[in-house]
């Protein structure tokens, strides 16, 4: 299956910004739909953002809408997550995921819709 590698994580103060990248090993149907997920210790995995194949349709969790922006560059097989106005509540391991098909918009932020996952990149926001 396609390999996904995240980068761009790190430590930042509250109010700062980070830009995460997810590079796919190849262009494949398994990367038609892309999403970003996060998981903090003791918390459930949360769908953060998703983007459809052409990069026009996007979805965001209510907790990040207005602060985070997902985008993609299909020529580079890369998906990005621009994170602004970060807060300590954004601290988590962030994972990139890919899917051949997402049946409906209601499932775009559901991890069960995705079959390919990266290893994750840590984001830590201090107050």
HELIX and SHEET records of a PDB file:
HELIX    1   1 UNK A   29  UNK A   31  5                                   3    
HELIX    2   2 UNK A   74  UNK A   76  5                                   3    
HELIX    3   3 UNK A   88  UNK A   90  5                                   3    
HELIX    4   4 UNK A  105  UNK A  107  5                                   3    
HELIX    5   5 UNK A  111  UNK A  113  5                                   3    
SHEET    1   A 4 UNK A   4  UNK A   7  0                                        
SHEET    2   A 4 UNK A  18  UNK A  24 -1                                        
SHEET    3   A 4 UNK A  78  UNK A  83 -1                                        
SHEET    4   A 4 UNK A  68  UNK A  73 -1                                        
SHEET    1   B 6 UNK A  10  UNK A  13  0                                        
SHEET    2   B 6 UNK A 121  UNK A 126  1                                        
SHEET    3   B 6 UNK A  92  UNK A  99 -1                                        
SHEET    4   B 6 UNK A  33  UNK A  39 -1                                        
SHEET    5   B 6 UNK A  46  UNK A  51 -1                                        
SHEET    6   B 6 UNK A  58  UNK A  60 -1                                        
SHEET    1   C 4 UNK A  10  UNK A  13  0                                        
SHEET    2   C 4 UNK A 121  UNK A 126  1                                        
SHEET    3   C 4 UNK A  92  UNK A  99 -1                                        
SHEET    4   C 4 UNK A 116  UNK A 117 -1                                        
END                                                                             
